[in-house]
């Protein structure tokens, strides 16, 4: 048995060396993105078509197709009782499984080699179910390992994979919550700015311009944050184009030139708040939203710059790789009832796909920003903030009450504060 183990180990070392010297399946840079209109989000972006293989992996390129924003129609499809049949039919076009091509080919190819090798060395059964002697008379042992080590180690592997996927999902969930807070508080900030605006002695044109500046500065922050969290080659051109399209040229250039663009955008937003004619206590409420934006930005930067500890991810990947590369040796005897043990080949492929798939899911989730629909979030924020500042007190037929005399004490407090 020890001889068979060393024989298997030597073969795996040779196989690993071959795959290390083989270039990865890779893809080229993306085509320019186009924009389209949606009823819910207005103008937004559609992902480009997938380019030919060249310089980045399929899994990396396919991340932009995972930026899903669900609607009621999507949820109905998601709950469809036929979903299991659809998911099984689409298994061969799944982006996750396509990313695992080399790994699955390695383990399945190894299982195939073991079946062929053992048939040549130890004899085989033909299609008429006749047993034949070995094709090559040799003292080489059959390839095989006992199943017990894999049975004992599988709980440990399961714990490693569970922790890996849970941690990665928590990172995705925190990033999504950060953007949810951005959506909530951008609307809240602009709503308060509109409601608190003191129109006394201010022309309608000036009011409209002040609130438009507030809305645009609010959008400029989230758009700068999106660019800050996105790859440069994917978003820089669109970011510059959108800023010059929506902002005054000098303001857009100042944000583009800043070393930390979201910070510059937040500073502009603070200036816009300070320029609004309203009581300083009310301005403080608006500035609280700006502080929340800063917290969300810092939390997102922490996620982007701090992966799951690399020694943990690497150990999990090594454990999983060795486990799946050795398991075909242990599956040979259990599948002895099948013709020439051949059933171990599809079994190895299935086990490899699903276990490697768990690790791949965790890796895809670990950096969440390039699979979050951040562009759709930014477009949504722009559309809704622009709509909010277009409203005016009384435009819906509701009466607007003038401040009561006893409330003028707040104006005196503001004078004292000066």
Secondary structure, DSSP 8 states (H G I E B T S, - for coil): -HHHHHHHHHHHHHHHHHHHHS---EE------EEEEETTTEEEEE------SSSEEHHHHGGGGG-----HHHHHHHT-TTHHHHHHHGGGG-HHHHTTHHHHHHHHHHHHHHHHHHHHHH-EE-TT--EE--SS----------SHHHHHHHHHHHHHHHHHHHHHHHHHHHHHHHHHHHHHHHHHHHHHHHHH---TT--HHHHHHHHHHHHHHHHHHHHHHHHHTS-HHHHHHHHHHHHHHHS-HHHHHHHHH-SSHHHHHHHHHHHHHHTS-S-HHHHHHHHHHHHHHHHHHHHHHHHHH--S-HHHHHHHHHHHHHHHHHHHHHHHHHTTTSGGGTHHHHHHHHHHHHHHHHHHHHHHHHS-TTTS-HHHHHHHHHHHHHHHHT--TTTTS-------GGGGHHHHHHHHH-
